[in-house]
Amino acid sequence: MGSGAIVAILGFLDDHGHIAARWRLIFHFVAAIWAIIWMGGIPPVAWFHSTIDLGWFGQCLAVIYLVWMLNLYNFMDGIDGIASVEAISTCIGGFLLCLFTGTDQMELPLLLMAASVLGFFYWNFPPAKIFMGDAGSGFLGMVLGLFSLLASQSAPSLLWAWLIMLGVFIVDATLTLIRRFIQGKKVYEAHRSHAYQHASRVHLSHLKVTLSILAINILWLLPLAALVATNKLAGVVGLTLAYIPLVILAIIYKAGSSDEIKKDAPDASKI
């Protein structure tokens, strides 16, 4: 609650004014460190048939992971319904993984989060009438990142499973950031060069892209996450299998490439 409140309040203030990127980043790290401390740190990481205790290095990685999750979720909230669909499908998927593995400590929070976002999604469904802004997207990114770390306290393999379920957002945002960095562009500046944004312009529809991501989450990522969670597939192997098609899709839709649009091209945000 503390870390989520910091991120949400900061995002709300930024939505209604402007806060310098360096100050936002500082408070993002404060929120992430706050969360890791209250968690008591992260448990050992599953690695094939064993676990590895990463010690302080692992705690630092966890903080960076949470900061990246809340920022990538903000980056990916660029078309109608996409951030809502990701949160709902991931939380329901996490709930199902709890049932599969017999870990019940997170069932209620996951269902509450899914129900909350579902109520918002009613108004955010393409074409959207309301938007979540930085206050909502940053909060969801932080909370989903925390859910993945908390799940690993019950079963180390669940961290890999959660990373698989969050694959669409992680792959698109990370590949876009890397490509823009290589091109020498300012990665913190607003842009429209994510794969999902290119896809919405190519197909002239927010709805098609949002529903496609929902289908990927349910039909591809969740089954692989379930295999990993139930130890029928090693986490590294499952993650690799899950991400390869996502990387290919991101490349096909030119993640991180120039976001220039021809003047005579239809505006997909109005469709």
Beta strands, then each sheet from edge to edge (+ up, - down):
strand 1: 45-47
strand 2: 50-52
sheet 1: 1+ 2-
end
